């Protein structure tokens, strides 16, 4: 999918496991399908997960994630528990992690019993995340694909992406939304954000949200980058409930719409045409929820 994709043949992955964690070398190793674009996932037996970068761009993201993920333990929703961290040489040095396997299902709508409860659970998770101290923490920027920076800093890539998608979306309305969102200043206090709250990164168990996965885009910045999940994951019937649970201002809500627009048009404009159809479907759902997808 990318010019900097890292070759990950099965024999090299198995050798990595044998070299670093021989105690797990005999476990079955199965690569998992995912719409994610930065990391490759392998299930090891029944209780472990290997996660390593699949492209050069993600190497620094993975290192930063492994540095900070242990600090995220104790939030209202479970986060991956790191069992082993190593550095492998697969065309280039890259950090990887082996984690406890988290039981559950990708949090697609059919796995959520009550969308209002899911909205409450995700809001409680974000409130707790925002209370985590930010001393020495990475700031939004290159180390998290700029999630949480000032929206206008992204205009140079967002506006052309909107134009590319003029055959699928109301580009005039999308430009107008982006312009309105970019007029708003950043909040006074930057907080921890996850950066990619979509169903693929959320696990459900027994009908409720259970865990938040994939912290590669986490950093300290504008929390509206996470509030964008109101158009990405939250069921439309529970969107206002989610907003009220977080007591979001009109300014927070508009920046969140801008972040939802940004994520959808950037990914769809690049990956459509067969590169990643699962991700493109997700983007179109978001754009439809924003009222921008053409009939």
N, C-alpha and C positions, 0 to 999 in steps of 0.2 A: 504493500500500500504506500510505502514511502521510500525515498531515495536512500535513507539511512537505516533501513531495516537490517537487523542483526540475524545472521543465519543461526537457527536453533534446531539442527537435526537431532533426532531422538537419541542417537548414540552419544552425542556430545552432552546432552542433558543428563543422561544416565551416568556418564563418566564424572560429571560435576558432582552428582549426588554421592557416587562411590568415593571420590577423592575427599570430599568435605565431611560427609556424614555416613561413613561406612555402615553404621548401625541401621541405616534405613535403605541401604543399597538394594536389598532384595524385595522391597515393597513394590507392588504394581505401580506403574507411573503412566498416567493418562492425561494427555493435553485436553484442556477444557475449551469448548467453544465460547466466544465472548465477542460482544460488539466493541469492547475496549480497544484502543489503538496504541497504548503505550507499553503494556505488559503482557507477557505470556503466563498462563496459569496451568499448573500441573497438579493433579490430585495424586498424592502418595498414599497408597493403601486407603484405609477408612478414616484416618484421623489427622492427616497432615496435608498441607498445601504449599507447593513451591511457587514463588512469584519472582520473576526476573524481567528486566527490561527487554522489549522486543525491537527497540529502535534506539539509535544513538541519542536522539533528542531526549529520551526518557531516563538516561543514565543518571543525570544529576537529580532529577525528580525522585527517582527511587532512593538515592542515597539520603536525600533530605527526609523522605518519608520514614525510612528506617531509623534515622536519628531521633525522630519526634514521636513516632507511633506509641512507644511505651508510655509516654507522658499522657496520652489520651485515654488510658485505662480509667475506669470508674465513672464514665459518662452514663446517662440513663439508658442508652442503647449500647449493646456490646460492640467492641472494636476488635480487630484481629490481634491475637496474642502471639508475639514473636518467640519462636523456639530456637532458631539458629539464624545467625547472620554471617555471610561470607562474601568474599570477593573472588570472582572467577575471571579468567581470561578467555573470552569468546570474541575473537577479533579485536577486542579492546577490553580493558579492565572494567568490570561492572559489579556493583553490589547486588546481592539477592537475599531473599529471606525465605525461611521455612516457618510456617505458622500452624497453629492448631486449626483443624478443620471446623468451621462453624456450621452447625446443622441448621437447615432452613431452606427456603425457596426464594428465588429472585422475586422481589416484591411487585409483581405485576398485579393489575387490578383484581384478577380472579383469586389471588392469594390474600387479599385484604378483606376481612369480614365487614369492617365498619370504617368507611373513609374519614369520618369525623374523628374517630379514635386515632387513626393514623396521623391525621393533622395535629391532634393534641400531642401525640408521642413525638413527632418530629419537632414540634415547637418546643417541647420540654428539653429535647436533646440540644437544640440550638441555644436555648437560654443557658444551659449548663456549660456548653462549649464556650460561650462568650465570657464566662466567669474564670476560665483558665488564664493564668498569668501569661504575659507576653514577653517577659524579660528574655533577651537574647534570641527570641524566636525569629524565624525567617519572615521577611516582609514580602508582600505581594509584588511580583515582578517576574524576572526571567525564571526563577526557581519554582514558580507554580503557574507557568503559562499566562501570567499577568492577571489571574483571577483576583478581583478585589481592588484593582487600581482604579483611577478616575476613568470613567467611561470614555470621555473625549480622547484619552490617550490611545484608544482602540479604533478611532474613526477611520484611520488610514487603511485598515484592513476590513472594517465592517461595511463601510459604504460600497466598496467594489463588490463585496460578497452579496449585498442586497441587489445590486444591479445585475449580477450574474443570474440571480434567481427570479428575474422579472417575468419569466415564463411560468412560474409557479406561485408567486406571491404578489400581493398588492404592494409594489415597490414604493409607490408614492406614500402610502400610509406607513410603510416601514421606515422610510426616511424621516417622516414627520415624528414618529415615535422616538426614533434615535435622537433626533435634534432636541426634543423636549427633555429626554433623559440626560443628555449631555450638558444641559444648562445647570444641573443641580450640583452643588458642592459635595465633597465627601463628608461623611459624618465626623464629628469632632474626635471621637474615639475609635481607633481601629481595634478589631477583635479577631480572635481565631475564626477561620472559616474552613469548611471542608473543601469547597470548590467544585463539587460535581455530584450534587444530590439528585441522581436519577435512579430509576428502578433497578438498573443493573448493579448499582452500588449499594443497594439496600436489601436486606434479607427479612423475610417474613417467617414467622413460626406460629402455628395454631391461629392463623388469621390476623395476627398483630405484627407490627414492626418489631424486629428483634435485634438487628445489627446494622452497622454502617461500615462499608468496605472501601477500599481503594482511596488512600489518603495522599496520593501523589500530588494533588493540586492544593493541599492544605498550606495555609500561611496566615499572616496577620494582615488584614485589610478591611475593605468595605463588606459588611455582612450581607448587603443586598445581593452579592453574587450567590449566596445560599438561599436567600428569600426567593430567588428566581424559580426554585423548585415548585412554587405555587402554580406555575404553568407547565412544569416538566413532569413532576411526580404526583402532586396533590390532585385528587379528583376534583373536577370543576365544581361539583356541588359543595365541596368543603373548602373552597378557596377562601371565601370571606371568613370562614371559621378559623382558618389558619392565620389570616391576617390579624383577627381580633385576639387570638391566643398569644400573639407576639406583640400586640399593641403597636402596630407599624403605622407610621405617619404617611401622609400622601407622598412625601419626598422619598421615603424608604420604598414605598410601593412602586413608584415610577422608576426609580433606579433598578428595582428588581425586574420590572418589565424590560428595561433596557438590557439587563444581563441575560434574560431569557431569549430575547431577540438575538443578541450577539452569539450565544452558544449555538443556537439553531442555524443561523445563516452561515457561520464560519464552517461548521461541520458539513452541512448539506451541500454547500457550494463546492467543497473539495471532494467529498466521498460519493456523491451521486454518480450514476453511470456504472455501477457494479463494484465499486471499491469496498463499500461497506453498507449493504442494503439495510441491515438491522438498525444501524445507527441512523440512517437516512429516514427510516420510518418513524423513529423517535423524534427526530427533528421536525418532521411534518406534523406530528401530533402537537408539538409545542407551538408551531406557527399557526395551526388551526385554532388552538386555545387562545392565542393572541389576536385572533380575528384577521389574520393576514393571508391565510392560504386561499388561493383562488379555487372556485368551485370546479 
